[in-house]
Amino acid sequence: MLSSLTQKHMPFFVAIAFFYIFISGQSPARADALPENPKEIPWHISALSVTFDNKRNLYIAEDDVVITGGKTRLEADYVEFSNKTKDAFAQGNVLLISGEDSISCNAMKINLITQTGIINKGTIFIQKNNFYINGENIRKTGKFSYSAKKGSITSCPGDSPDWKITGRNIKITIEGYGTASNTVLWAKKIPALYSPFLVFPVHTKRQTGLLTPRSSSSERKGFEYEQPLFIAISKNTDATLYADYMSDRGTKSGAEYRYVLDNKTKGSIFFDFLEDDKIDDGTKTTEKYRYSTTPQRTNSDRFWFRMKHNQELPDGFTAKLDIDVASDADYLQEFKDGYTGYTETKKYFEKEFGRGLDEYNDTTRKNRLNINKSWSTYTFNADVLWYDNINARRQDTSDTTLQTLPGIEFDASKQQIGVSKFYYSLDTEYRSFYRKDTTTTLVKGQRADIYPRFYIPLKLGRHFNFEPFAGVRQTVWHTNNFTDINGNSDSFRTRQMYNIGARLSTKLIKLFNPDNFFADKIKHEIIPELDYSFIPHIIQNDLPSFDSLDRIGENNILTWSLTNNFISKKSGLTPKGDETLTYRNLAYVKLYQSYDIKKARDHESKPFSNITLDAKINPIDFFLLDVNLSWSPYDTHFKTLNIGNTLKDNRGDSLNTKYRFSENSSESLYSRIDVGLTDELSIYCSIEQNLKEKKTVETKAGFSLKKSCWSFNLYFSESPGEQSITFLINLHGIGEFGTK
């Protein structure tokens, strides 16, 4: 590099060497060993020309000037620098980088130690939330604070931003707030909104502050405005408070509290309350405040409490707690949408805890405490289950809901017995059943059940696997108020039964070598299987009845199945050149049917079951098909038919369809289409229909406009008895901040 320079530049290198040694006073320090005291930070300078002014005790650098010290870097065309005070005057294409933030301006006078000074015609850029602060004369009042008599703020780059807010007497503190007076919101060059005073957050980390509001309008609630406030309590706890104003119903208050104690212990607690201005008095004037599927709602005090908690316990045990209590059967239908609504809450619980909620129209809500532990071949579960029957509670009627307080299970997965050829599995449980109200047939009590099974896998020839099994089951009941059909009221009842069976199967494999962009190899597996199960007939009407385990019917069934698996293998290279192998389950298709030998022996009709098909087809990322159907061989009609498919492309367009049919029960169709008109503008429409009742359950349509520094969402929804319009505008860095 030295040889490429002309001789006139040789004094420059001498000056650089002298200047570097004089200013630093030490060898260059590593970044991770910089002194904590700012006064001890070494400062280094490079430029095409450096001179020293003895009279003013200044170093003067010109052309491609760079001054560095710690995490600070100053670039300019011209710099005057005092090594004694660390004051610097920079002019021409000035850029000051401090950490991840930067200041660009025409001229700057700044102290590099205190980070205070004056910026002329400058722009401050805060990288983490893409935030720009512009001003003619900006005072840097501290390392993270600024003030300007006149300026503007925006999160849009460029000289003509999509939006900006101009104002006077601007004061800004990073990781704090900014204030301004006489503010105007501009859309491009059009003034859109004026405010005499503005407070806005300038956060790059999780901070307390207002979140994006939500606004909508509907027939049932009137005009609605929902404002969340995020509160960063500590590093591992935070909360969100909600005020949901509804012009026709009142203000619903909500609170969320979230905490993380360690990697396996965390929880979330949500609570909403509304003093409702409307009730269902049974007259026509209040019919739009009722639902036809629920009893009359006469309460005005309305609430919904829900929480989930995961807890790590000693010795490898874990606990899970789920609570879900609503004031009335209408609540989750009425408040299905919104920040604190059923839909958002369910999504949050499923994402954070892997378990959701009962359906919004389910009037019996499950509450559960589970303690469990898993070993390589054993599992332990202890449950306390409480089902809150909302209708019984609200209507003050008999509550015969079956509760489990507690239920204990200990199971062993299929495993070898020592070095023998035999295998075994084990299912055991103890349950204590409770009902608030009982009848002559619905009782309280306890039940214990133990069910071991034994297997011996055998090989028939070279290609067939044969596995007979035998199981024995012992069940014991204890009740104090049960009388059987013979008039006996013994507290203890027992049942002994056995079952035997066998499985015959084989596997056929064919390899294909397409060796193309789709796959290098494709493996096709065909698994034909024949299963037999026998359980003898046992009289059980003298036993208590809590659930399906108390009535195990005679079983003499032969089941055939045919399973097809398609698996692809594709090799490739990583960006570093390492070879990778990718396996993909292209398709799974299983067809099966049962034959009831008992029905055939007793000359009963229809010994054959419905033919059932389960399939999942996913050959490429852009296509997914799920199918579940059952077809009767007697009347040649579908008994159930469930089809779900998704089509999508790289641009973000997608079509999702779900069809559900069950004979004599329900038939529904849900469709949603998303279309990206441009990289920034997309539209969507969805419709859910009850085909059996020939009515539309819900229709939604809207569009989303996403720019680099702002976004706008607008959608319309309609369901029986309610129409609503919702819009949301996010000015990034101003209207969207904090973490929910």
N, C-alpha and C positions, 0 to 999 in steps of 0.2 A: 504493500500500500504506500509506503514511503517513497518508493521509486516513481510512482505515478504522479507525485506532486512536484510542482515547480520549485525552484530554489528560493523564491521570495516567501514561501510559506514556512521555511525552516525556523524562523524566530517564533512562529506560532507554537511549534511543538516544544520549544524551550519554555515558553510562557506557560503552556499547559502543565508541563511537568512541575515547574516551580509552584504554580497556583494550586495544584492538587495536593502537594506535600504541605504547603503552608496552611491551607484551609482545613484539611482533615486532621493533621497532626498525628495520624496513626494509619496503620494499614487498613484496607477496606474491610468492614465488618460483614459477617454473614447476616442475611435477612432475619434469621431466627435468633440472632444474638445482639440485636440492636438494643441500646440502652433504653430503659423506660423513661428516663428524664429527658424531655425534649431539648434541654440546653446541651446535652451531651451527644446529640445526633450529629454525625459527620456530614458535611455538605460538600458535594462534588460538582464541578462545573466543567462544561466543555463548550467550545465555540470556535469559529474560524478565526476570531481575533479577540484577544484579551489584553487589556492594559490596566495599569494601576494609577489612580489619581491620588497623589500624596496629600494634596491640599484638603480634599474632602474625605480621604481615607476610604475610597470606594474602588471596587473592581468593576471595570466597564467591559462588558462582553458584547460582541456584535456578530450577527449572521449565524443562524442555526444554533442559538444558545439553548443549552439544556442544563438545568440545575436540579440535582437530586439529593434527597435526604430522607431516610426512613421510607415511609409510604407516600411521600410528597414528591411531585415532579413538576417543574416549571419550565415551559418552553416559550420562546419569544424571538423576535428579530433583534431586539436591543434590551439589555438588562444592566442596571446599576445595582451592585450588591455590596452591602456592608457585612464583612465577616464578624465584626464586633457586635453589632445589634441584630444581625440577620434581617435587616430591612432590605426590601428589594423594590425597585421600580422597573416595570416591564412594559414594553410598548411594541406594537406591531405583531399581529397574529399570536396573541397571548393565549396560552393554554395552561391552566393550573389543574393538576390531577392530584386529588387527595383521597386515598383509598380507592373506592369504586366510583366516586363522584368527580365531576370536573367543572371548571369555569373557563369559558372562552370569552374574550373581550378585545377591545382596541388597546386599552391601557389599564394598568393595575399598579397600585401602590400597596404593598402588603408586608407584614412581618411574618416570616416563615415559621417562627416559633409559636407566637400567640395566634396565628391564623386570623389576624384582624387587619382591616385595611379598606381601601376604596377601589371600586371597580367601575370603569367607564364603558358605557354601552356594552353590557355583558349579558351572557346567558349562563345560568347555573343548571347543570344537568345531574339529576339524581337517578342513578342507573337502575336500582332495584325496582322502582315503580314507574320508571320511564317518565320522569317529571321534569318540566322545564320552567325556569323562572327567568324572565327577561326584564331589564330595566336600563334606563339611561345612566343613572348614578346609583349604584348599589353599595351599601356599606356592609362589609363583612365584620359583624360584631363579635364573632367568636368562631371556634372551629366548626360548629354546626348551626350557626345562626346568622341571619341576614336581615337587612332592612332597606327599603327604598321608598322615596317620596312618591314615585310613580312607576308602574310596571305592569307586567302581565304574567299569568301562570297558565300552563297547558301541559297535556301529556302527548301532544301531537308534534312530530318533527316538522321542520321546514319553515320558510318565511311566511307562508300563508296557511296556518293550521286550520283544521276542520272546526275546532272550537278553542276558545281562550277566554279567560276572565281577566279583565283589566280593572285596575283600582289604584287608590292612593294610600299613602301611609302603610305600606305593606311590611309586615314583620313575620319572619318565618324561622322556626326552629326545627331542624331535622330530628326525627323521632319524637316530635311534639306536634304543635299546631301552628297554623298560620292565620293571620288576621289581615283584613283589608277594609277600607271604607270606600263608599261611592263606587261599588263594583258593578260591572256590566258583563253579562255573558254574551259572547259573540258566536254566531254560527257563520263561519267564514268571515265575511265583512258586514254581516247583518246583525245589528244589536237585537238580542232576543229577550233579555231579562235584566232588570235593574234591582239592586239591593243596596240600601245605605250602609250595610255592614255585613261582613262575611267571615265566618270561622271555618277553616278546613284543616284536615289532618295532613301531615307530611310524614307518613310512616313507611319505613322499609322493613320493619319487623312487626311481629304480632303485637298489636297495641289496642288499648281501649279506644272506642270510637263508634260513630254511627255507621251502620251497614246500609246497603242499598235498600231504599223503600220499595214497596209494592203497592200498586193502585189498581182497582178494578171497580166494576159496577154490575149489579145484578138485581133481578126483581125481588129475590128473597131477602137480600141484605142491604140493598140500596148502594150508595157510594161507599167504597171501602178503601181505607188507606192503612197500610201496615208498615210500621217503622221499627226495625230492630236496633238494639244498642249492644255492641260487643264489649265485654269487660275482661281484660287480661288480668286475672287475679294473681297468678304466679306462673313459674315455668311449666308446671304440670297441672294447673287448673285454670279454667276459664268459664265464663257464663255469657248468656245472651238474654236480654230482656226484650219483650215485644209489647207494643201497644197497637192493637188492631181496631181501628175506629170503623164502625159500620153505622151509617146514618139512620137505618131503620131498626137496628137491633141493640145498639149500645157499643161500648168499648170492651173488647176481650183482651185481657192481660195474660201474658205468658212469660215463662222463665225456663231456661235450660242451664243446667250445671254439668260440666264435664270435668273429669279428673283422670289422671294416669299416675298410678303409684309406682309401677314397675313394668317390665316387659309383658307380664301376664296378668296384671291387676289393673283394671280400669273400669269406669262406669259412666253412665249418663242418666240424668234425672230431668224429666220434662213435666211441666204442670201448666195448665191453662185454666182460666176462670172467666166466666161471663155472667153478669147480671142482665139476663135477656129482657128486652122491652116487650117481646112478643111471646105469647103462649098459644097453645091450641085449646080454645074454649069450646070446640065442637060445632061452632057456627060457620056459616059460609064465609064470613068476613076474615076468618083466620085459616082458611083452607090451604093457602099457599105457605103456611108455616108448619104443615104436617106432612107425614109420609104415609102412604096407604099400607105399607108393609109393617108398620110398627103401631103399638097402642097410642092412645091419645097422650100428648105431652102437656102436662099442666104445670110443670116446674119452671121457674125462671132462674133459679140458681143452678148454673151448669158448669161442668168442669170435666177435665180429662187428665188423669195422672198416669204416667208410664215411665218405666225405667228399666235399664239393664245393667248388670254388674258382673264382671268376671273377677274371681278371687283366687290367687294361688295359695294353697294350704300346705302344711308340712307333709313330708314323706311322699311327695309326688301327687297329692290330691289337689283337685281344683273344684271350685264352686261357681255356679251360674245362677243368677237371680233375674227373673222376669216378672214385672208387675204391669198390669193393664186394667185400669178401672175408669169407666166413663159414667157420667151422671145419669144419662138416659140413652135409650136405644137410637134416638135421632142424631146424637151428637156427631158421630164419625161420618155419617152421611152428609150432614149439614156443613161440616168443616173438613171436607175431604181434601180441599186444595189450600194453598197458602203456605207460608213459612212454617207454621206450627200444625199444619193439617196432616191428615192421615197418610197421604201419599208421600210427602217429604219425610215424615217420621219413619215410615216403613223402609224407605230407601236408605236412610241414615243407619238404622239398626242393622239392616242386612249387610251394609258395607263395613261397618265398624265392628260388629259382633257376630256376623254370620248367621243370624237368626232374626226373623221379622216379627210380624204381628198377625193375629187372626184377621180375617177379611173385615172390611169396614162395616158390612151389614150383618155381621155375626153378633147376635145379642147375648151370647154366652162367651165371655172373655177368659182366656187361660192365664193363670198366674202360677209361677213355678219356681221352686228352689231345687237345684240339682247339685249333688256332690258326686264326683266320679274320679276314677283312676283307671288307667289302662296299662297293662303289661303286654308283653309280646304275644301272649296267647290267652290272656284273661282280661275281663272288663268288670268293673264294679260301678253301679249307679244307684244312688239313693235319691228319691224324688218326693217332694211335697207338692201336690197339685191342688189348686183351688180354682174352680170355675165360677166366675161371677155371673150369675144369671140376672141380667139387668132388668128384664121384664118382671120377674118375680119380685125383685127388690123394689122396683118403682111402683108396681101395682099392689104390693103387699099381699101376694098370694102365696100358696104353698110352694116351697122350693124343694123339689125332690132331686135336684142336681147331684150326681154322684161325684164325690170328692175322694181323692186318694191321700191319706194322711197317716203314715207315709207309704211309699212303695220302694222296695229294695230289690235289686237284681244283681246276680253274680253269674256270669256266663263264661264258658270256655269255648274257644273256637276249635274247629276240627284239628286234631293233633294225634300224633302217633303215641301208642302206649309202649313206652320203653323201647326195646329193640324188636318187639313182636311185629307181626303183619297187621295187627289190629289198630284201628283209630277210634277216637271217641270225641263227642261234643257234649256240652252240658248247658242247659238253660234252667235257672232257678229264680224264684221270685217270692217275695212276701209283700202283701198289700193289706193295708187297713182302710176299709171303705167307710165313708161317712155321708149321711144325708141330714140336712137340717130338718126336713119333714119326711116322715116315712108313711107307708100304707101297709096293707096286709100282705102285699107281694113285694114291695120295695123296702128293703131292710138295711141295717148297718151290720158290719162284721169284719172279719179278717179271713184272709186266704193265703195258704202257702202251697207252692207248686214246685216240684222237682222233676226234670225231664232229661235224663241222659240218653244218648244214642250211640250205637256202636257200629262200625263199618269195617269191611275187609275188602280192599281193592284187589281185583284179580285181573289177569290177562287171559283173554280167550283168543288163542291163536296169536298172530302177529299184529293184528290191526284193531281188535275190539277190546274195550275196557268194560269190565263188569264189576259193579259195586253193590252188593247186598247190604242192607242195614236193618237193625232192630232197635226199637226204643221202648222204654217203659216210663209211665207217668204216674206219679203219686200226688194227689191233691187233697188238701185238708181245709175245711171251713169251720169257723166259729162264729155263731150268731146267738144273740139273746132273745130275739123277737121274731124268729122264723118258725112257721108251722107249715109242714108239707101237706100234700093233697090227702094224705092218710090221717091227718090230725096229729102227727107226731111233732114235738117241739124240742127235740134234742139239740143241745148247743153245738155239738161237734158232728160233722158229717165228713165222710171220706169217699174218695173215688180212686180206683186203680184201673188203669187201662194200658194197652200196649199198641204199638203199630209196627208193621214190618214193610219192607219195600226193597226196591233194587233199581239200579240205573245201568243201562246198556248204551254205550256210545262209541263213536269212532271219529277220526278227524282226517279229512282229505285235503291235501295242500297242493296247489298249483302255482308255480312261479312264472311270471311274465316279465320279459325284458324289453320294454318299449324304448328305453334309453333315449329319452327326448327331454324337452324342457319341463314336461309335466312330472316325470318320475324316471329314475334309473331302473327300478324294479317295482313290481306290484305283486303282493302275495294274496292269493284268494284261499280262504279257509272255508270248508263246508263241514259242519258238525251236525250229523244226524244223531238223535238221542231218543231213547225210550225209557220212560219212568213209570214205575208201578208203586202204588201206596195202598196199604190196607189198614183200616182201623175197625175193630168189631163194634157191633151195636151194644150200647150200654144204656140202661134206664137211668135218666138223670133228672126227671121231673120232681124228685124228692130232695133236690139240692138247691141252695140259694142261687140267685142269678144276679150277678153284678155286671158282667160283660161277656164277650163272646167266648172266653176261655171256660166259662161255666157250662157251656153247652157245645160239646164237640160231637158232631154227628158221625154216623157210620160212614166209612170211606172205603171204596173198593174201585179205584180209578187207575186207568192206564192212560198215559199222556205221551203223545209224540211231538217232537219239535224238530225244526230244521233251521239252523243258524248259518248265516253267511257273513263273513268278515272280509273286507278289502282293505289292505294296509300297503301304503306306498313308502318307498325309500328314495331319498334324493340326496346326493352328495354335492358339496359346494365348498367355497373358500371364504374365510373371514377377511375383513380388510387388512389383517396382518399376514394373510397368506396361509393360515392354518386350515386344514381340511375339516369340514363339518358334515355330519349325517343328520338328516331330518326325516322323521317318521310321521306319517299322517294316517289317521283312521278315516279312509275315504267313505266307507259305508258299513252300516250294521243293519242286518235284516233278519228278524226271527219270526218264524211262522209256527204256530202250535195249536193243538186241539186235544181235548180229553174225551175218554169213553168211560161211562159209568157202568161197570159190570153189574152192580147191584140192580140198577134200573132195568138193564137188559134181562137179568135173571128173573126179576119179578114181573116181566112183561110190561113195564111202564113205558110210556111214550118218550121219545126224544132222549135216548141215552147219550147221544153225541152232544158235546158242548159247542158253543160258537167257535168258529175258526178265528183266531186272533193274530194280528200282525203288528209287530213293533219294528219301526225302522227309523234310522237316523242317517241321512245322506249329506255329506259335507266334502265334496270332491275338491272344491277351491274355496278360497277365502270369501268369495263374493256370493256364494250360494249355500244355503242351509235349509234342509227339509226334515221336519219331524212328523212322523205318522204313527197313530195308534188307532186301530180299528178292530171291530169284531163283527163277524158276519154269520148269520144263521143258515145252516145247511137245510133247514126245514121249510122256512117261508122265503128263503133267498133274499132276505132284507138285511141291511146294516142295522145292528143294534147300538153300536157306538161308532163314531167317526170323528177323530180329532186330527186336524192337519194344521201345521204351522210352518210357514216358509218365510225366508228372508232373502231378498235380492239386494245387492249393493254394489257400488263401483268405487274406484279410487277417488272420485271427485266428491264423494259424500252423499250421492243420491242413494235412496233406499226405498224398498217396498216391503212392508211387513204385513202378513195376513195370518189370522188365526180363525179357524172354523171349528166349532164344537157342536157335536150332535149326540144326543142320548135319547133313545126311543122312550116315549111316554114321560119324558122329563124336560129336556131343554134343547134348544137349538139357537146358537148365537154366531155372529160373525163380527170380527174386529179387523179393521184395515187401517193402515197408516202409510202415507207416502211423504217422503222428504225429497225435495228437489233443490239442488244448488243452481240457481240461475246464473250466478257469477261466483267468483272466489269469496265475495263478501255478502251476497244476498241469497238467502234460502227461504223457501216456503214449505209449509207442511199442512196436511189435512188428515184428520182421523175420524172414524165413525165406528161406533159399536151398536149393533142391532140385536134385538131379541127377535129372532125369526119365528119362533113358536107363537109369541103373542103379537107379532107383526107391529113392533114399535121400536123406536130408536132410543137407546139407553143414553148415549152422549155423542155429541158432535163437537169437534174442535177444528179450528183453522187459524193459521197465523203465519207471520213471517218474522225473520230475524236478519238484521243488518249488522254485520260485525266489521268494524274498521280497526285500524291499529291502535287507536286511542279512545274509541267510544263504541258503544253498541246500542241497538234499539230492538226491543222485542214487543210485538203486539199480537195478541190472539183472542179469538172469540170462541166461547163455549156455550153449548145449549144442552140442557137435559130437561126431563119432564118437570115443569113447574119453575124452571130457573134459566135465565140467560145472563151471561156476564161477559164483560170486555176487560181485558187486563193488558196493561202496557208497562214497560220497564225501560228506563233510559240509564245507561251507565256511562258516566264520564270517568274514564280510567284515571285513578289517582285522586279523584275528588269524590265521585259518587260510588265507588266500589273500593272498599278497603277493609282491613281486618280479615279474620279467618273464622268462618262459621263451622 
